[in-house]
Amino acid sequence: MPLDPQAEALLKEVAASGLPPLESLTPAQARDLTRQRRAQWAGDPLPVAAVEERWVQGPAGLVPLRLYKPAEAGPLPLLVYFHGGGWVNGDLDSSDVPCRAIAQASGCLVASVNYRHAPEHKFPAAVEDGYAVLRHLATHPREFATAPGRIAVGGDSSGGNIAAAVTLMARDRGGPPIAFQLLLYPVTDHRFDTRSYRDHAEGYLLTKAGMAWFWNHYLKSPADGDHPYASPLRAGDFRGLPPAWIATAEHDPLRDEGEAYAARLEEAGVPVTARRYDGMIHGFLNMAGVLDQGRQLMEDAAAALRAAFTK
């Protein structure tokens, strides 16, 4: 399918801006650029019943959370959400718009996690923070007004990578139980040899060189990329993992590894729904202000969560 007209217009705007490529920037410069684009592209935040700033003890200090409460009375199902940004960029504000929309439409409490970022904190810092937060939330349902045992994990891009890794960790470490995983165009493998990487190496916002830049900041060494908590697609066993809903974008270097992850789960007997969004580019969840399909993805993700917790 051709590019969605709105995505094509956005890419032309980016190309005309003359900004340097991501791989030429420092992490601080990349973070500034991410904040600028969020302000331009994210869209308006929807109201929710309440928003709270909280902290949970992690392996190296307090991990900030932002809780989004829908109008429904508790105790509520919980989505533990990890923002994208290549493990380097992003924060609680970068996922504010989608977290509000998903909380409002799903009827779930959403806990957005501000895990430690690279290159200051390399793998597995972000994943260990994510697991610590999940474990705390699961074992303190009264503190957060959550329904015991009704926990999902999710995230977009590198946040989807963390969500998938935390799900593997929870299985490998004997809990806590996870009912559902919501993975939005996730990073699942430290390889760059798929067809989608070849077809979309340049010109589609996220580039092959940009992904190499992210991975190089995240990993202590390339050998770390072989670990399943860095590359969930390399896990030796996918049995016993929770049902998944996985979204991919047609014109995204990460498309094939996300779809391969869905296939591996399905082969292991895990219930999976995989949806490819035709014409879309990487990151479109956070472009709902300029891409209609970004808003659609929020609605679809919320519907998947609601369905998972009403079975």
DRENDO-1510 file (C-alpha; in Angstrom, 1 decimal, always signed):
<recs>
REC; n; res; u; v; w
REC; 1; MET; +0.0; +0.0; +0.0 .
REC; 2; PRO; +1.2; +3.6; -0.6 .
REC; 3; LEU; +1.9; +5.9; +2.3 .
REC; 4; ASP; -1.2; +7.4; +4.0 .
REC; 5; PRO; -1.6; +10.9; +2.6 .
REC; 6; GLN; -1.3; +12.4; +6.0 .
REC; 7; ALA; +1.9; +10.5; +6.7 .
REC; 8; GLU; +3.3; +11.5; +3.4 .
REC; 9; ALA; +2.6; +15.2; +4.1 .
REC; 10; LEU; +4.3; +14.8; +7.5 .
REC; 11; LEU; +7.4; +13.2; +6.0 .
REC; 12; LYS; +7.7; +16.0; +3.4 .
REC; 13; GLU; +7.5; +18.5; +6.1 .
REC; 14; VAL; +10.2; +16.8; +8.1 .
REC; 15; ALA; +12.4; +16.5; +5.0 .
REC; 16; ALA; +11.9; +20.2; +4.2 .
REC; 17; SER; +12.9; +21.3; +7.8 .
REC; 18; GLY; +16.5; +20.5; +7.2 .
REC; 19; LEU; +17.1; +19.1; +10.6 .
REC; 20; PRO; +20.2; +16.9; +11.0 .
REC; 21; PRO; +19.7; +13.1; +11.2 .
REC; 22; LEU; +19.2; +11.5; +14.6 .
REC; 23; GLU; +22.4; +9.6; +14.5 .
REC; 24; SER; +24.4; +12.9; +14.3 .
REC; 25; LEU; +22.8; +14.3; +17.5 .
REC; 26; THR; +23.8; +13.9; +21.1 .
REC; 27; PRO; +21.2; +12.3; +23.5 .
REC; 28; ALA; +20.4; +15.7; +24.9 .
REC; 29; GLN; +19.8; +17.1; +21.5 .
REC; 30; ALA; +17.6; +14.1; +20.5 .
REC; 31; ARG; +15.5; +14.6; +23.7 .
REC; 32; ASP; +15.0; +18.2; +22.8 .
REC; 33; LEU; +13.9; +17.3; +19.3 .
REC; 34; THR; +11.5; +14.7; +20.7 .
REC; 35; ARG; +9.9; +17.3; +23.0 .
REC; 36; GLN; +9.4; +19.7; +20.1 .
REC; 37; ARG; +7.8; +17.1; +17.9 .
REC; 38; ARG; +5.5; +15.9; +20.7 .
REC; 39; ALA; +4.2; +19.5; +21.0 .
REC; 40; GLN; +3.6; +19.7; +17.3 .
REC; 41; TRP; +2.2; +16.2; +16.6 .
REC; 42; ALA; +0.7; +14.6; +19.7 .
REC; 43; GLY; -2.7; +16.3; +19.7 .
REC; 44; ASP; -4.9; +17.5; +22.6 .
REC; 45; PRO; -5.0; +15.5; +25.8 .
REC; 46; LEU; -8.3; +14.1; +26.8 .
REC; 47; PRO; -9.7; +14.6; +30.3 .
REC; 48; VAL; -9.7; +11.7; +32.7 .
REC; 49; ALA; -11.2; +11.4; +36.2 .
REC; 50; ALA; -7.8; +11.9; +37.9 .
REC; 51; VAL; -4.1; +12.0; +37.3 .
REC; 52; GLU; -1.6; +11.3; +40.1 .
REC; 53; GLU; +2.2; +11.4; +40.3 .
REC; 54; ARG; +3.6; +8.5; +42.3 .
REC; 55; TRP; +6.9; +6.8; +42.9 .
REC; 56; VAL; +7.8; +3.1; +43.4 .
REC; 57; GLN; +11.0; +1.7; +44.8 .
REC; 58; GLY; +13.2; +0.3; +42.0 .
REC; 59; PRO; +16.5; -1.5; +42.0 .
REC; 60; ALA; +18.5; +1.7; +42.0 .
REC; 61; GLY; +16.1; +4.3; +43.6 .
REC; 62; LEU; +12.6; +5.6; +43.1 .
REC; 63; VAL; +10.9; +5.1; +39.8 .
REC; 64; PRO; +8.4; +7.8; +38.9 .
REC; 65; LEU; +4.9; +6.8; +37.8 .
REC; 66; ARG; +1.9; +8.7; +36.5 .
REC; 67; LEU; -1.5; +7.1; +37.2 .
REC; 68; TYR; -4.4; +7.9; +34.9 .
REC; 69; LYS; -7.9; +7.0; +36.4 .
REC; 70; PRO; -11.0; +6.7; +34.3 .
REC; 71; ALA; -14.5; +7.5; +35.5 .
REC; 72; GLU; -15.3; +3.9; +36.4 .
REC; 73; ALA; -15.4; +3.0; +40.1 .
REC; 74; GLY; -12.6; +0.8; +41.4 .
REC; 75; PRO; -11.0; -1.6; +41.9 .
REC; 76; LEU; -10.0; -1.5; +38.2 .
REC; 77; PRO; -7.9; -3.5; +35.8 .
REC; 78; LEU; -4.5; -2.0; +35.4 .
REC; 79; LEU; -2.3; -1.4; +32.4 .
REC; 80; VAL; +1.4; -0.8; +33.2 .
REC; 81; TYR; +2.6; +1.3; +30.3 .
REC; 82; PHE; +6.2; +1.9; +29.0 .
REC; 83; HIS; +6.8; +4.9; +26.7 .
REC; 84; GLY; +8.8; +4.7; +23.5 .
REC; 85; GLY; +11.8; +6.7; +22.5 .
REC; 86; GLY; +14.6; +4.2; +21.7 .
REC; 87; TRP; +15.4; +3.8; +25.5 .
REC; 88; VAL; +17.0; +7.2; +25.2 .
REC; 89; ASN; +14.2; +9.7; +24.6 .
REC; 90; GLY; +10.8; +10.2; +26.2 .
REC; 91; ASP; +9.4; +10.6; +29.6 .
REC; 92; LEU; +6.0; +10.7; +31.3 .
REC; 93; ASP; +4.9; +13.6; +29.2 .
REC; 94; SER; +5.7; +11.9; +25.9 .
REC; 95; SER; +3.0; +9.3; +26.6 .
REC; 96; ASP; +0.5; +11.6; +28.2 .
REC; 97; VAL; -1.9; +11.8; +25.3 .
REC; 98; PRO; -2.2; +8.1; +24.5 .
REC; 99; CYS; -2.3; +7.1; +28.2 .
REC; 100; ARG; -5.2; +9.5; +28.8 .
REC; 101; ALA; -7.1; +8.2; +25.7 .
REC; 102; ILE; -6.5; +4.5; +26.6 .
REC; 103; ALA; -7.6; +5.0; +30.2 .
REC; 104; GLN; -10.7; +6.9; +29.2 .
REC; 105; ALA; -11.8; +4.4; +26.5 .
REC; 106; SER; -10.7; +1.1; +28.2 .
REC; 107; GLY; -12.0; +1.7; +31.7 .
REC; 108; CYS; -8.5; +0.6; +33.0 .
REC; 109; LEU; -6.2; +2.4; +35.4 .
REC; 110; VAL; -3.0; +3.2; +33.4 .
REC; 111; ALA; +0.3; +3.4; +35.2 .
REC; 112; SER; +2.9; +5.1; +33.0 .
REC; 113; VAL; +6.4; +4.3; +34.0 .
REC; 114; ASN; +9.4; +6.6; +33.7 .
REC; 115; TYR; +12.2; +3.9; +33.7 .
REC; 116; ARG; +15.9; +4.8; +33.7 .
REC; 117; HIS; +17.1; +5.9; +30.3 .
REC; 118; ALA; +20.3; +5.2; +28.2 .
REC; 119; PRO; +23.0; +6.0; +27.7 .
REC; 120; GLU; +23.3; +7.1; +31.4 .
REC; 121; HIS; +21.7; +3.7; +32.4 .
REC; 122; LYS; +22.3; +0.9; +30.0 .
REC; 123; PHE; +20.6; -2.5; +29.6 .
REC; 124; PRO; +19.1; -4.0; +31.7 .
REC; 125; ALA; +18.3; -1.0; +33.8 .
REC; 126; ALA; +15.1; -0.1; +32.0 .
REC; 127; VAL; +13.8; -3.6; +32.1 .
REC; 128; GLU; +14.7; -4.1; +35.8 .
REC; 129; ASP; +12.9; -0.9; +36.6 .
REC; 130; GLY; +9.9; -2.1; +34.7 .
REC; 131; TYR; +9.8; -5.4; +36.5 .
REC; 132; ALA; +10.2; -3.8; +39.9 .
REC; 133; VAL; +7.2; -1.5; +39.2 .
REC; 134; LEU; +5.1; -4.4; +37.9 .
REC; 135; ARG; +5.8; -6.4; +41.0 .
REC; 136; HIS; +5.1; -3.6; +43.4 .
REC; 137; LEU; +1.8; -2.7; +41.7 .
REC; 138; ALA; +0.7; -6.4; +41.6 .
REC; 139; THR; +1.4; -6.8; +45.3 .
REC; 140; HIS; -0.2; -3.6; +46.5 .
REC; 141; PRO; -3.7; -3.6; +44.9 .
REC; 142; ARG; -5.3; -1.7; +47.7 .
REC; 143; GLU; -2.7; +1.1; +47.5 .
REC; 144; PHE; -3.6; +1.7; +43.9 .
REC; 145; ALA; -7.2; +0.6; +43.9 .
REC; 146; THR; -6.5; -2.1; +41.3 .
REC; 147; ALA; -8.3; -5.4; +40.8 .
REC; 148; PRO; -6.0; -8.2; +41.9 .
REC; 149; GLY; -4.7; -10.4; +39.1 .
REC; 150; ARG; -6.1; -8.2; +36.4 .
REC; 151; ILE; -2.8; -6.6; +35.1 .
REC; 152; ALA; -1.7; -5.9; +31.6 .
REC; 153; VAL; +1.6; -4.6; +30.4 .
REC; 154; GLY; +2.1; -2.5; +27.2 .
REC; 155; GLY; +4.2; +0.0; +25.4 .
REC; 156; ASP; +5.1; +1.5; +22.1 .
REC; 157; SER; +8.4; +1.0; +20.2 .
REC; 158; SER; +11.2; +0.6; +22.8 .
REC; 159; GLY; +8.4; +0.7; +25.4 .
REC; 160; GLY; +6.9; -2.3; +23.7 .
REC; 161; ASN; +10.3; -4.0; +23.9 .
REC; 162; ILE; +10.4; -3.4; +27.7 .
REC; 163; ALA; +6.8; -4.6; +28.0 .
REC; 164; ALA; +7.6; -7.9; +26.2 .
REC; 165; ALA; +10.8; -8.3; +28.2 .
REC; 166; VAL; +9.1; -7.7; +31.5 .
REC; 167; THR; +6.5; -10.3; +30.5 .
REC; 168; LEU; +9.2; -12.8; +29.9 .
REC; 169; MET; +10.8; -11.9; +33.2 .
REC; 170; ALA; +7.6; -12.4; +35.1 .
REC; 171; ARG; +7.2; -15.8; +33.7 .
REC; 172; ASP; +10.8; -16.8; +34.3 .
REC; 173; ARG; +10.9; -15.4; +37.8 .
REC; 174; GLY; +7.6; -16.9; +38.9 .
REC; 175; GLY; +5.3; -13.9; +38.7 .
REC; 176; PRO; +3.5; -11.7; +39.1 .
REC; 177; PRO; +0.9; -13.1; +36.8 .
REC; 178; ILE; +0.1; -10.9; +33.7 .
REC; 179; ALA; -3.2; -11.2; +32.0 .
REC; 180; PHE; -2.5; -9.4; +28.7 .
REC; 181; GLN; +0.3; -7.7; +26.7 .
REC; 182; LEU; -0.3; -4.7; +24.4 .
REC; 183; LEU; +2.6; -4.2; +22.1 .
REC; 184; LEU; +2.6; -1.3; +19.7 .
REC; 185; TYR; +5.2; -1.5; +16.9 .
REC; 186; PRO; +7.6; -3.1; +19.4 .
REC; 187; VAL; +11.4; -3.5; +19.0 .
REC; 188; THR; +11.9; -7.3; +19.4 .
REC; 189; ASP; +15.3; -8.0; +17.9 .
REC; 190; HIS; +18.8; -6.6; +17.7 .
REC; 191; ARG; +19.1; -7.3; +14.0 .
REC; 192; PHE; +18.8; -5.1; +10.9 .
REC; 193; ASP; +18.3; -7.7; +8.2 .
REC; 194; THR; +14.6; -7.9; +7.7 .
REC; 195; ARG; +12.8; -6.9; +4.5 .
REC; 196; SER; +11.1; -4.0; +6.3 .
REC; 197; TYR; +14.6; -2.8; +7.3 .
REC; 198; ARG; +15.7; -3.0; +3.7 .
REC; 199; ASP; +12.6; -1.4; +2.3 .
REC; 200; HIS; +12.4; +1.4; +4.9 .
REC; 201; ALA; +16.0; +2.1; +5.8 .
REC; 202; GLU; +15.6; +5.8; +5.0 .
REC; 203; GLY; +12.9; +8.3; +4.4 .
REC; 204; TYR; +10.3; +7.1; +6.8 .
REC; 205; LEU; +11.2; +9.1; +9.9 .
REC; 206; LEU; +12.7; +6.2; +11.9 .
REC; 207; THR; +15.7; +5.0; +9.9 .
REC; 208; LYS; +18.1; +2.0; +10.1 .
REC; 209; ALA; +20.9; +4.3; +11.1 .
REC; 210; GLY; +18.7; +5.8; +13.8 .
REC; 211; MET; +17.9; +2.4; +15.2 .
REC; 212; ALA; +21.6; +1.5; +15.3 .
REC; 213; TRP; +22.1; +4.8; +17.2 .
REC; 214; PHE; +19.5; +3.8; +19.8 .
REC; 215; TRP; +20.8; +0.3; +20.2 .
REC; 216; ASN; +24.4; +1.5; +20.6 .
REC; 217; HIS; +23.3; +3.8; +23.4 .
REC; 218; TYR; +21.2; +1.1; +25.1 .
REC; 219; LEU; +23.6; -1.9; +25.1 .
REC; 220; LYS; +26.8; -2.1; +27.0 .
REC; 221; SER; +28.1; -4.3; +24.2 .
REC; 222; PRO; +26.6; -5.9; +21.0 .
REC; 223; ALA; +26.6; -9.2; +22.8 .
REC; 224; ASP; +23.9; -7.9; +25.1 .
REC; 225; GLY; +21.6; -7.8; +22.1 .
REC; 226; ASP; +21.5; -11.6; +22.1 .
REC; 227; HIS; +19.8; -11.6; +25.5 .
REC; 228; PRO; +16.1; -12.3; +25.3 .
REC; 229; TYR; +15.4; -9.4; +27.7 .
REC; 230; ALA; +17.0; -7.1; +25.1 .
REC; 231; SER; +15.7; -9.0; +22.1 .
REC; 232; PRO; +12.5; -10.8; +23.1 .
REC; 233; LEU; +12.3; -12.5; +19.7 .
REC; 234; ARG; +15.4; -14.5; +20.7 .
REC; 235; ALA; +13.7; -16.2; +23.7 .
REC; 236; GLY; +14.0; -19.9; +23.5 .
REC; 237; ASP; +10.5; -20.6; +24.8 .
REC; 238; PHE; +7.3; -18.6; +24.3 .
REC; 239; ARG; +5.0; -21.0; +26.1 .
REC; 240; GLY; +3.2; -19.7; +29.2 .
REC; 241; LEU; +3.1; -16.1; +28.1 .
REC; 242; PRO; -0.1; -14.1; +28.3 .
REC; 243; PRO; -2.4; -13.3; +25.3 .
REC; 244; ALA; -1.1; -10.4; +23.1 .
REC; 245; TRP; -2.4; -7.7; +20.9 .
REC; 246; ILE; +0.3; -6.5; +18.6 .
REC; 247; ALA; +0.2; -3.5; +16.2 .
REC; 248; THR; +2.6; -2.8; +13.4 .
REC; 249; ALA; +3.0; +0.0; +10.8 .
REC; 250; GLU; +3.4; -0.9; +7.2 .
REC; 251; HIS; +6.2; +1.6; +6.4 .
REC; 252; ASP; +8.2; +1.0; +9.5 .
REC; 253; PRO; +11.7; -0.7; +9.7 .
REC; 254; LEU; +10.4; -2.6; +12.8 .
REC; 255; ARG; +7.3; -4.0; +11.1 .
REC; 256; ASP; +8.7; -7.5; +10.4 .
REC; 257; GLU; +10.2; -8.1; +13.8 .
REC; 258; GLY; +6.9; -7.1; +15.4 .
REC; 259; GLU; +5.0; -9.5; +13.2 .
REC; 260; ALA; +7.6; -12.2; +13.7 .
REC; 261; TYR; +7.1; -11.9; +17.5 .
REC; 262; ALA; +3.4; -12.3; +17.0 .
REC; 263; ALA; +4.0; -15.5; +14.9 .
REC; 264; ARG; +6.4; -17.0; +17.5 .
REC; 265; LEU; +3.8; -16.4; +20.3 .
REC; 266; GLU; +1.1; -18.0; +18.1 .
REC; 267; GLU; +3.3; -21.0; +17.3 .
REC; 268; ALA; +3.7; -21.5; +21.1 .
REC; 269; GLY; -0.1; -21.6; +21.6 .
REC; 270; VAL; -0.4; -18.0; +22.9 .
REC; 271; PRO; -3.6; -16.3; +21.7 .
REC; 272; VAL; -2.5; -13.4; +19.6 .
REC; 273; THR; -4.2; -10.6; +17.5 .
REC; 274; ALA; -1.8; -8.9; +15.1 .
REC; 275; ARG; -2.9; -5.9; +13.2 .
REC; 276; ARG; -0.9; -4.1; +10.5 .
REC; 277; TYR; -1.8; -0.4; +9.9 .
REC; 278; ASP; -1.6; +0.2; +6.2 .
REC; 279; GLY; +0.1; +3.4; +5.0 .
REC; 280; MET; +1.5; +4.2; +8.5 .
REC; 281; ILE; +5.0; +5.0; +9.7 .
REC; 282; HIS; +6.7; +4.3; +13.0 .
REC; 283; GLY; +5.6; +6.3; +16.0 .
REC; 284; PHE; +2.1; +7.2; +14.7 .
REC; 285; LEU; +0.5; +6.6; +18.1 .
REC; 286; ASN; +2.1; +9.8; +19.2 .
REC; 287; MET; +1.1; +11.7; +16.1 .
REC; 288; ALA; -2.6; +11.7; +16.7 .
REC; 289; GLY; -2.8; +15.4; +16.3 .
REC; 290; VAL; -1.8; +15.1; +12.6 .
REC; 291; LEU; -2.5; +11.5; +11.7 .
REC; 292; ASP; -6.0; +10.1; +12.0 .
REC; 293; GLN; -4.7; +6.6; +12.3 .
REC; 294; GLY; -2.8; +7.6; +15.5 .
REC; 295; ARG; -6.1; +8.3; +17.2 .
REC; 296; GLN; -7.5; +5.1; +15.7 .
REC; 297; LEU; -4.7; +3.1; +17.2 .
REC; 298; MET; -5.5; +4.5; +20.7 .
REC; 299; GLU; -9.1; +3.5; +20.2 .
REC; 300; ASP; -8.2; +0.0; +19.0 .
REC; 301; ALA; -5.7; -0.5; +21.8 .
REC; 302; ALA; -8.3; +0.5; +24.4 .
REC; 303; ALA; -10.9; -1.8; +22.8 .
REC; 304; ALA; -8.5; -4.7; +23.0 .
REC; 305; LEU; -7.8; -4.0; +26.7 .
REC; 306; ARG; -11.5; -3.7; +27.5 .
REC; 307; ALA; -12.2; -7.0; +25.7 .
REC; 308; ALA; -9.3; -8.7; +27.5 .
REC; 309; PHE; -10.7; -7.8; +30.9 .
REC; 310; THR; -14.4; -8.6; +30.2 .
REC; 311; LYS; -13.8; -12.2; +29.2 .
</recs>
